[in-house]
């Protein structure tokens, strides 16, 4: 249906008013009843008012800004705003710009992803977008002109992340817009925490034998005529010196393994010869604990090509752990087989010790971590053995897993890929 404009409306109304006036004149001339003449007169007055209103509206609009041809047409795009959106979207970190009123005016996809919100954030109030009270408070302070930078633990769909947050107000006014940028530093924060824990643990582990050596040395000077006591103290000093030596050796091994520059020197290795070498190396420990080592090596992998230094570190540390914690008078079993349909081999080291609780099975690969010292008793190592094993396995491109039943024993499983059998 065609739309009637203001101009056409007042013209039609004028015509109808004239027609009504003509009708009233005829009614009076012919002597019609008064009500008929009054009806025509009232109609004439109504249409005349409508025509006048239409004329005035048309006249005023003629002196004003013309109406757009299409009211529903969207405004022309702003090329500078589009360019700014592209620039913000290209930034690899989440960015959120908030107006002085607290409305998000600009945000990139990274911000939506980190906050776990679907769709664009622009146009929404910042309190709908940010749920972390600490971050919301910092943005609110930024809108009052306060600049800030620090770390915030932010819950996200992928878990809690540690973010380096920068809040920059766009002016020094008490009501200011603000730009917030967030950078995910979860991995860096974890690495720093590991470093802090490592230094603390290493200091403790080094201080313990040093204090014991110092105490034994001081007592030794007083036990001049007590030969049995002197012998005991000398033995104590020797034991703690050996522990320090082992710890320093393990720390050096771990430092080398954590270095990405360590090269792999793969050569053919006869596993039967390696088993004999390790048996000799661990002979004293096994004798002291009345433990035997049993090797079962599949003939198809009797000789493999890999890095001997790393392989020795892996098997030696696994055997030392097993020999220390297995029940006295038992056998630590070592099985080496070829993984079917692959060039990989699988090493299984099984003991009959107290086992490892399920809740601690992934933590045993942390540096200096000890499983329930009350249960391990005097069989205490440096706490670095399994960390060394984990890094050595990783350098060889393999995997390590643990199978353990509490009070029944533990089996450490190492799979080394791309091992060539001869």
C-alpha positions as CSV (number, residue, x, y, z in Angstrom):
1,X,0.0,0.0,0.0
2,X,1.4,3.4,-1.0
3,X,2.3,5.8,1.8
4,X,0.5,9.2,2.0
5,X,2.9,12.0,2.6
6,X,2.3,15.2,4.5
7,X,1.8,17.2,1.3
8,X,-0.8,14.9,-0.1
9,X,-2.6,14.7,3.3
10,X,-3.3,18.5,3.6
11,X,-4.4,18.7,-0.1
12,X,-7.0,15.9,0.4
13,X,-8.2,17.4,3.6
14,X,-8.7,20.7,1.9
15,X,-10.7,19.1,-0.9
16,X,-12.9,17.3,1.7
17,X,-13.4,20.6,3.6
18,X,-14.5,22.4,0.4
19,X,-16.9,19.5,-0.4
20,X,-18.4,19.7,3.1
21,X,-18.8,23.5,2.8
22,X,-20.6,23.1,-0.5
23,X,-22.9,20.5,1.1
24,X,-23.8,22.9,4.0
25,X,-24.6,25.7,1.5
26,X,-26.9,23.5,-0.6
27,X,-28.6,22.3,2.7
28,X,-29.4,25.9,3.7
29,X,-30.6,26.9,0.2
30,X,-33.0,24.0,0.0
31,X,-34.3,24.5,3.5
32,X,-33.1,21.2,4.9
33,X,-33.5,20.6,8.6
34,X,-31.0,22.4,10.9
35,X,-29.3,19.2,12.0
36,X,-28.3,18.4,8.4
37,X,-26.9,21.8,7.8
38,X,-25.0,21.6,11.2
39,X,-23.6,18.2,10.2
40,X,-22.1,19.6,7.0
41,X,-20.8,22.6,8.9
42,X,-19.0,20.5,11.6
43,X,-17.5,18.2,9.0
44,X,-16.2,21.3,7.1
45,X,-14.5,22.6,10.2
46,X,-12.9,19.3,11.1
47,X,-11.4,18.8,7.6
48,X,-10.2,22.4,7.6
49,X,-8.3,21.9,10.8
50,X,-6.6,18.7,9.4
51,X,-5.7,20.5,6.2
52,X,-4.2,23.4,8.2
53,X,-2.1,21.1,10.4
54,X,-0.9,19.3,7.3
55,X,0.0,22.6,5.6
56,X,2.0,23.8,8.7
57,X,3.9,20.5,9.0
58,X,4.8,20.6,5.3
59,X,5.9,24.2,5.5
60,X,8.1,23.6,8.6
61,X,9.7,20.5,7.1
62,X,10.6,22.5,4.0
63,X,12.9,24.7,6.1
64,X,14.4,21.8,8.0
65,X,16.9,19.1,7.2
66,X,15.3,16.7,4.6
67,X,14.4,13.2,5.9
68,X,16.6,10.3,4.7
69,X,15.0,8.4,1.9
70,X,15.3,5.1,3.9
71,X,15.0,5.3,7.7
72,X,16.1,1.7,8.1
73,X,19.4,2.1,6.2
74,X,22.5,1.5,8.4
75,X,25.1,4.3,8.6
76,X,28.1,4.2,6.4
77,X,30.9,2.2,8.0
78,X,33.8,4.1,9.6
79,X,37.0,3.0,8.0
80,X,39.1,4.2,11.0
81,X,37.0,2.2,13.4
82,X,37.2,-0.9,11.3
83,X,41.0,-0.5,11.1
84,X,41.2,-0.1,14.9
85,X,39.1,-3.3,15.3
86,X,41.4,-5.2,13.0
87,X,44.4,-3.9,14.9
88,X,43.0,-5.0,18.3
89,X,42.0,-8.3,16.9
90,X,45.5,-8.9,15.7
91,X,46.9,-8.6,19.2
92,X,47.8,-12.0,20.6
93,X,46.6,-11.1,24.1
94,X,43.1,-10.4,25.4
95,X,42.3,-6.6,25.2
96,X,39.2,-4.9,26.7
97,X,38.4,-1.2,26.4
98,X,35.8,0.2,28.8
99,X,34.0,3.5,28.7
100,X,33.8,5.9,31.8
101,X,30.3,4.5,32.3
102,X,31.6,1.0,32.5
103,X,30.4,-0.3,29.1
104,X,32.7,-2.4,27.0
105,X,33.4,-0.4,23.8
106,X,36.0,-2.7,22.3
107,X,37.3,-6.2,22.9
108,X,39.0,-8.8,20.8
109,X,38.2,-12.5,20.3
110,X,41.0,-13.5,22.7
111,X,39.2,-11.7,25.5
112,X,36.0,-13.5,24.7
113,X,37.8,-16.9,24.7
114,X,39.6,-16.3,28.0
115,X,36.5,-15.1,29.8
116,X,34.5,-18.0,28.3
117,X,31.8,-15.7,26.8
118,X,30.1,-16.3,23.4
119,X,29.6,-13.4,21.0
120,X,31.0,-9.9,20.9
121,X,31.6,-8.2,24.3
122,X,31.1,-4.6,23.0
123,X,28.0,-3.0,24.3
124,X,27.8,-5.1,27.5
125,X,28.5,-3.7,30.9
126,X,31.9,-4.7,32.3
127,X,30.2,-6.4,35.4
128,X,28.5,-8.8,33.0
129,X,31.8,-9.6,31.3
130,X,34.3,-9.8,34.2
131,X,33.3,-12.0,37.2
132,X,36.6,-12.0,39.1
133,X,36.2,-9.5,41.9
134,X,39.8,-8.5,42.0
135,X,40.0,-7.7,38.3
136,X,36.7,-5.9,38.4
137,X,37.9,-3.7,41.2
138,X,41.1,-2.9,39.3
139,X,39.1,-1.9,36.3
140,X,36.8,0.2,38.5
141,X,39.9,2.0,39.9
142,X,41.2,2.5,36.4
143,X,38.0,4.3,35.5
144,X,38.8,6.7,38.4
145,X,42.3,7.4,36.8
146,X,44.4,4.8,38.7
147,X,47.0,2.9,36.6
148,X,47.9,-0.6,37.8
149,X,49.9,-3.7,36.7
150,X,50.1,-7.0,38.5
151,X,49.1,-10.7,38.4
152,X,45.6,-12.1,38.9
153,X,44.4,-15.7,39.1
154,X,41.5,-15.8,36.7
155,X,39.0,-18.8,36.5
156,X,38.6,-19.7,32.8
157,X,36.8,-22.6,30.9
158,X,40.3,-24.2,30.6
159,X,41.0,-24.0,34.4
160,X,42.5,-21.3,36.6
161,X,45.1,-19.2,34.7
162,X,47.6,-16.7,36.1
163,X,47.4,-13.5,34.1
164,X,49.7,-10.5,33.9
165,X,47.1,-7.6,33.9
166,X,47.8,-4.0,32.8
167,X,45.1,-1.4,33.6
168,X,45.7,1.9,31.7
169,X,43.3,4.8,32.2
170,X,42.8,7.0,29.1
171,X,42.9,10.2,31.1
172,X,43.6,11.5,34.6
173,X,40.0,12.5,35.1
174,X,37.9,11.0,37.9
175,X,35.7,9.5,35.2
176,X,37.9,7.9,32.6
177,X,37.8,5.2,30.0
178,X,40.3,2.4,30.6
179,X,42.1,-0.3,28.5
180,X,42.8,-3.6,30.2
181,X,45.2,-6.1,28.7
182,X,45.7,-9.6,30.0
183,X,48.6,-12.0,29.3
184,X,48.5,-15.6,30.2
185,X,51.7,-16.4,32.3
186,X,50.5,-19.6,33.8
187,X,53.4,-21.6,32.5
188,X,55.9,-19.0,33.6
189,X,54.4,-18.7,37.0
190,X,54.5,-22.5,37.3
191,X,58.2,-22.5,36.3
192,X,59.0,-19.8,38.8
193,X,57.2,-21.7,41.6
194,X,59.1,-24.9,40.7
195,X,62.4,-22.9,40.8
196,X,61.4,-21.5,44.2
197,X,60.5,-24.9,45.5
198,X,63.6,-26.5,44.1
199,X,65.9,-23.9,45.8
200,X,64.0,-24.4,49.1
201,X,64.2,-28.2,48.9
202,X,67.8,-28.3,47.8
203,X,68.8,-26.0,50.6
204,X,67.0,-28.3,53.1
205,X,68.5,-31.5,51.7
206,X,72.0,-30.0,51.7
207,X,71.7,-28.5,55.1
208,X,70.7,-31.8,56.8
209,X,73.9,-33.8,56.1
210,X,76.1,-30.8,56.6
211,X,74.6,-30.3,60.1
212,X,75.1,-34.0,60.8
213,X,78.7,-33.9,59.7
214,X,79.4,-30.8,61.8
215,X,77.8,-32.3,64.9
216,X,79.7,-35.6,64.4
217,X,83.0,-33.7,63.9
218,X,82.5,-31.6,67.1
219,X,81.7,-34.8,69.1
220,X,84.7,-36.6,67.6
221,X,87.1,-34.1,69.2
222,X,85.7,-34.9,72.6
223,X,85.7,-38.7,72.2
224,X,89.5,-39.1,72.3
225,X,89.6,-42.2,74.5
226,X,86.3,-43.7,73.3
227,X,87.3,-45.8,70.2
228,X,83.9,-47.4,69.6
229,X,82.3,-43.9,69.6
230,X,85.0,-42.5,67.3
231,X,84.4,-45.4,64.9
232,X,80.7,-44.7,65.0
233,X,81.1,-41.0,64.4
234,X,83.6,-41.5,61.5
235,X,81.1,-43.9,59.9
236,X,78.3,-41.3,60.3
237,X,80.5,-38.6,58.7
238,X,81.3,-41.0,55.8
239,X,77.7,-41.8,55.2
240,X,76.6,-38.2,55.0
241,X,79.6,-37.3,52.8
242,X,78.5,-40.1,50.5
243,X,74.9,-38.7,50.5
244,X,76.2,-35.2,49.7
245,X,78.3,-36.7,46.8
246,X,75.3,-38.5,45.5
247,X,73.1,-35.4,45.7
248,X,75.7,-33.3,43.9
249,X,76.1,-36.0,41.2
250,X,72.3,-36.2,40.8
251,X,72.0,-32.4,40.6
252,X,74.6,-32.3,37.9
253,X,72.9,-35.1,35.9
254,X,69.5,-33.3,36.2
255,X,71.0,-30.0,35.1
256,X,72.5,-31.7,32.0
257,X,69.2,-33.4,31.2
258,X,67.2,-30.2,31.5
259,X,69.5,-28.5,29.0
260,X,68.0,-28.6,25.6
261,X,71.5,-28.6,24.1
262,X,72.3,-32.1,25.2
263,X,73.0,-34.2,22.2
264,X,71.9,-37.8,21.8
265,X,74.7,-40.2,21.0
266,X,73.0,-43.4,19.8
267,X,75.2,-46.6,19.6
268,X,74.5,-50.3,19.7
269,X,74.2,-51.6,23.3
270,X,74.2,-55.2,24.4
271,X,71.5,-55.4,27.1
272,X,73.0,-58.5,28.7
273,X,76.3,-56.7,29.2
274,X,74.4,-53.7,30.6
275,X,72.6,-56.0,33.1
276,X,75.9,-57.4,34.3
277,X,77.4,-53.9,34.6
278,X,74.4,-52.7,36.7
279,X,74.4,-55.8,38.9
280,X,78.0,-55.1,39.8
281,X,77.3,-51.4,40.4
282,X,74.4,-52.2,42.8
283,X,76.0,-55.2,44.4
284,X,76.7,-53.6,47.8
285,X,73.2,-52.1,48.1
286,X,71.6,-55.5,47.2
287,X,73.8,-57.4,49.6
288,X,73.0,-55.0,52.4
289,X,69.3,-55.4,51.9
290,X,69.4,-59.1,50.9
291,X,67.8,-58.3,47.5
292,X,68.4,-60.1,44.2
293,X,68.2,-58.6,40.7
294,X,66.5,-60.7,38.1
295,X,66.8,-59.8,34.4
296,X,64.5,-61.2,31.7
297,X,65.6,-59.8,28.3
298,X,63.8,-60.7,25.1
299,X,66.3,-62.0,22.5
300,X,64.7,-59.8,19.8
301,X,66.0,-56.7,21.7
302,X,69.1,-58.1,23.2
303,X,71.1,-55.5,21.3
304,X,69.5,-52.1,20.7
305,X,70.7,-48.7,19.4
306,X,70.3,-45.8,21.8
307,X,72.2,-43.4,24.0
308,X,74.0,-45.5,26.7
309,X,74.5,-42.6,29.1
310,X,70.7,-42.0,29.2
311,X,69.8,-45.6,29.3
312,X,72.1,-46.3,32.2
313,X,70.7,-43.3,34.1
314,X,67.1,-44.6,33.5
315,X,67.7,-48.2,34.5
316,X,70.2,-47.5,37.3
317,X,67.9,-45.1,39.1
318,X,64.9,-47.3,38.7
319,X,66.8,-50.3,40.1
320,X,68.2,-48.2,43.0
321,X,64.7,-47.1,44.0
322,X,63.4,-50.7,43.7
323,X,66.2,-52.2,45.7
324,X,65.8,-49.6,48.5
325,X,62.1,-50.0,48.9
326,X,61.4,-53.6,48.1
327,X,60.9,-56.0,51.1
328,X,64.1,-57.6,52.3
329,X,64.8,-61.1,50.8
330,X,62.8,-60.4,47.7
331,X,63.8,-60.1,44.0
332,X,63.6,-57.0,41.9
333,X,62.5,-58.1,38.4
334,X,63.6,-56.4,35.2
335,X,61.8,-57.3,32.0
336,X,62.8,-55.9,28.6
337,X,60.7,-56.8,25.6
338,X,59.9,-55.6,22.1
339,X,56.6,-53.8,21.7
340,X,54.6,-55.7,19.0
341,X,54.5,-54.2,15.5
342,X,56.9,-51.4,16.4
343,X,60.6,-50.7,16.8
344,X,60.2,-49.8,20.4
345,X,61.1,-51.7,23.5
346,X,59.5,-51.7,26.9
347,X,61.4,-51.9,30.2
348,X,59.5,-53.0,33.4
349,X,61.1,-52.8,36.8
350,X,59.0,-54.5,39.5
351,X,59.5,-54.5,43.3
352,X,57.7,-55.9,46.3
353,X,57.7,-52.8,48.4
354,X,55.0,-50.7,50.2
355,X,53.6,-49.3,46.9
356,X,52.6,-45.8,46.1
357,X,49.2,-44.3,46.9
358,X,47.2,-43.4,43.8
359,X,47.1,-39.7,44.8
360,X,50.9,-39.5,44.9
361,X,51.7,-41.5,41.8
362,X,52.2,-38.5,39.5
363,X,54.1,-36.4,42.1
364,X,56.9,-39.0,42.5
365,X,58.6,-37.5,39.4
366,X,58.9,-34.1,41.1
367,X,62.4,-33.1,42.4
368,X,63.0,-34.0,46.1
369,X,59.5,-35.5,46.5
370,X,59.4,-38.3,49.0
371,X,56.5,-40.7,49.4
372,X,55.5,-40.8,53.1
373,X,58.9,-40.7,54.7
374,X,57.5,-42.5,57.8
375,X,57.0,-45.6,55.6
376,X,60.4,-45.4,53.8
377,X,62.3,-45.2,57.1
378,X,66.0,-45.2,56.7
379,X,65.8,-46.0,53.0
380,X,66.0,-42.3,52.0
381,X,67.5,-41.2,48.7
382,X,68.2,-37.8,47.3
383,X,64.7,-37.4,46.0
384,X,66.1,-36.7,42.5
385,X,66.2,-40.2,41.0
386,X,62.8,-40.3,39.3
387,X,63.1,-36.7,38.1
388,X,66.3,-37.8,36.4
389,X,64.5,-40.8,34.9
390,X,61.7,-38.6,33.6
391,X,64.0,-36.2,31.8
392,X,66.2,-38.9,30.4
393,X,63.1,-40.7,29.0
394,X,61.8,-37.5,27.5
395,X,65.2,-36.8,25.8
396,X,65.0,-40.2,24.2
397,X,61.4,-39.5,23.0
398,X,59.9,-42.2,25.3
399,X,57.2,-42.4,28.0
400,X,57.3,-43.5,31.6
401,X,54.3,-44.7,33.7
402,X,53.8,-46.2,37.1
403,X,51.7,-49.2,38.1
404,X,51.4,-49.6,41.9
405,X,49.2,-51.2,44.5
406,X,49.4,-50.0,48.0
407,X,51.2,-52.6,50.2
408,X,51.9,-54.9,47.3
409,X,54.6,-53.3,45.2
410,X,55.3,-51.0,42.3
411,X,56.2,-51.5,38.6
412,X,57.8,-48.7,36.7
413,X,57.2,-48.9,32.9
414,X,59.5,-47.2,30.4
415,X,58.7,-47.3,26.6
416,X,61.5,-46.1,24.4
417,X,60.5,-45.6,20.7
418,X,62.4,-46.0,17.5
419,X,64.9,-48.4,19.0
420,X,66.6,-50.5,16.4
421,X,67.3,-54.1,17.3
422,X,70.3,-55.9,15.8
